[in-house]
Each structure stands twice: as C-alpha cells, then as structure tokens.
Amino acid sequence: MLMQKNKTSNSFEEHLDIIKKEMLFLFQKNHLAKDIKFLRKMAINIKHLHFDAKNAKKNSQWKQQAKDIEHFLSTPIGAPFISSITLTQAADNFSEQNPKESDLSILLEDFGKYGRHYAAQLLRAVLSFKRHS
C-alpha cells in the first residue's frame, strides 16, 4: 500500500512538473500553441495529471494540492480570458479535432497570450505546489 502511495505521488509530482515547465515555456513561445507535437504532448500530460490528481486526493499528504490541481484542470478559465471548455475536456477532445484548430490549441493560445502578464493568476494551483519529502 505504501509503495502504491509513493508511486501515485511520484507520478503526480512528475506530471505536475511537466505541465508547469511546458506552460512556462508556452508563455515564452506562444507559437507552440499551434505546434502539433507540443499539443499532442500537452494533451497526454494533462490527462495523466488529471488522473494522478484524482488518485493523489486519497493521500492525506497530497489531498488539498491534488484537489487544487483537479479544480484547475476541470474548471473553465474565467480571467484574464474566458473559456467555455476546460483543459481536461480540451485534452480529451484533441485526438478528434484538427490539431491546429483544436480546443486545446485555442485554449493554450490564450494561455500563451496572457501568460507573460498573468502567469501567477493562470497557474496559481500549479505554481503553489510544494514538494513533500
């Protein structure tokens, strides 16, 4: 059981780090929102992080942070731009859409556009993550 909890928390931390780095990279290079390879990786990593957050909520050590991440991924953005779709929905729909015109591309394009000025607000749940030893 302890090994399963460690595996869950390691996967949660790993995917969270990946999303944080990729988002911060997107803020510097907004054109990545139209890059098919980048979009495909983001779709996969968003799905993995959402799955990991659901599992990490069962661990008292990670419960609040996992809830914050799950909320971030499964709630439409309200400011500084408004989205009608969540990151999780966009990631789930990605393979059924034209990548460069996908919901994920549009959402990430908005993240990239506003990210330089609103990174702390947009990624509050991701950036406030504290590693547990």
C-alpha positions as CSV (number, residue, x, y, z in Angstrom):
1,M,0.0,0.0,0.0
2,L,2.8,2.4,0.9
3,M,4.5,1.6,-2.4
4,Q,1.3,2.4,-4.3
5,K,1.0,5.8,-2.5
6,N,4.7,6.6,-3.3
7,K,4.1,5.6,-7.0
8,T,1.0,7.8,-7.1
9,S,2.7,10.8,-5.5
10,N,5.8,10.4,-7.7
11,S,3.6,10.3,-10.9
12,F,1.6,13.3,-9.6
13,E,4.7,15.3,-9.0
14,E,6.3,14.3,-12.3
15,H,3.3,15.2,-14.4
16,L,2.8,18.4,-12.5
17,D,6.4,19.4,-13.1
18,I,6.0,18.7,-16.8
19,I,2.8,20.8,-17.1
20,K,4.4,23.6,-15.2
21,K,7.5,23.6,-17.4
22,E,5.6,23.3,-20.6
23,M,3.2,26.1,-19.6
24,L,6.0,28.5,-18.7
25,F,7.7,27.6,-22.0
26,L,4.5,28.3,-23.8
27,F,4.4,31.8,-22.2
28,Q,7.8,32.5,-23.8
29,K,6.9,30.9,-27.1
30,N,3.2,31.4,-27.9
31,H,3.6,29.8,-31.3
32,L,3.8,26.4,-29.6
33,A,0.0,26.6,-29.3
34,K,-0.1,25.6,-33.0
35,D,2.8,23.1,-32.8
36,I,1.2,19.6,-33.3
37,K,4.0,17.7,-31.4
38,F,3.7,20.2,-28.4
39,L,-0.1,19.9,-28.5
40,R,0.0,16.1,-28.5
41,K,2.4,16.0,-25.6
42,M,0.3,18.5,-23.6
43,A,-2.9,16.6,-24.2
44,I,-1.3,13.4,-22.9
45,N,0.3,15.1,-19.9
46,I,-2.9,17.0,-19.0
47,K,-4.8,13.6,-19.0
48,H,-2.1,12.0,-16.9
49,L,-2.0,14.8,-14.4
50,H,-5.8,14.8,-14.1
51,F,-5.8,11.0,-13.4
52,D,-2.9,11.4,-10.9
53,A,-4.6,14.3,-9.1
54,K,-7.8,12.1,-8.6
55,N,-5.6,9.4,-7.1
56,A,-3.5,11.7,-5.1
57,K,-6.6,13.1,-3.4
58,K,-6.8,9.8,-1.5
59,N,-3.5,10.5,0.2
60,S,-3.8,12.9,3.2
61,Q,-0.4,14.4,2.4
62,W,-1.5,15.4,-1.1
63,K,-5.2,15.9,-0.7
64,Q,-5.5,19.7,-0.8
65,Q,-2.9,20.2,-3.6
66,A,-4.4,17.4,-5.7
67,K,-7.9,19.0,-5.2
68,D,-6.5,22.4,-6.4
69,I,-4.9,20.8,-9.4
70,E,-8.0,18.8,-10.3
71,H,-10.1,22.0,-10.0
72,F,-7.6,23.9,-12.2
73,L,-7.8,21.2,-14.9
74,S,-11.6,20.7,-14.8
75,T,-12.9,24.3,-14.5
76,P,-13.2,26.7,-17.4
77,I,-10.9,29.8,-17.1
78,G,-12.7,33.0,-16.0
79,A,-10.0,35.6,-16.1
80,P,-8.0,37.1,-17.7
81,F,-9.7,35.4,-20.6
82,I,-12.9,33.4,-20.6
83,S,-13.1,29.8,-21.8
84,S,-16.1,27.6,-22.2
85,I,-14.1,24.4,-22.1
86,T,-11.7,23.0,-19.5
87,L,-8.1,21.9,-20.1
88,T,-9.2,18.3,-19.4
89,Q,-12.1,18.5,-21.9
90,A,-9.7,20.1,-24.5
91,A,-7.2,17.3,-23.9
92,D,-9.8,14.6,-24.2
93,N,-11.2,16.1,-27.5
94,F,-7.8,16.7,-29.0
95,S,-7.5,13.4,-31.0
96,E,-10.9,14.0,-32.6
97,Q,-10.1,17.5,-33.9
98,N,-7.8,19.2,-36.3
99,P,-4.8,19.8,-34.0
100,K,-4.1,23.4,-35.1
101,E,-7.7,24.4,-34.7
102,S,-8.4,22.2,-31.7
103,D,-10.0,23.4,-28.4
104,L,-6.6,22.7,-26.8
105,S,-4.7,24.8,-29.3
106,I,-7.2,27.7,-28.8
107,L,-7.0,27.4,-25.1
108,L,-3.2,27.2,-25.0
109,E,-3.0,30.1,-27.4
110,D,-4.9,32.2,-24.9
111,F,-2.7,30.9,-22.1
112,G,0.3,31.9,-24.1
113,K,-1.1,35.3,-25.0
114,Y,-1.9,36.2,-21.4
115,G,0.7,34.1,-19.6
116,R,3.5,36.7,-19.6
117,H,1.4,39.1,-17.6
118,Y,-0.9,36.8,-15.7
119,A,1.2,33.7,-15.0
120,A,0.7,33.7,-11.3
121,Q,-3.1,34.1,-11.7
122,L,-3.4,31.5,-14.5
123,L,-1.2,28.9,-12.9
124,R,-1.9,29.6,-9.2
125,A,-2.6,25.9,-8.5
126,V,0.5,24.7,-10.4
127,L,2.9,27.3,-9.1
128,S,1.8,27.0,-5.4
129,F,2.7,23.3,-5.4
130,K,5.0,22.3,-2.6
131,R,7.0,19.1,-2.8
132,H,6.7,16.7,0.1
133,S,9.7,14.7,1.2
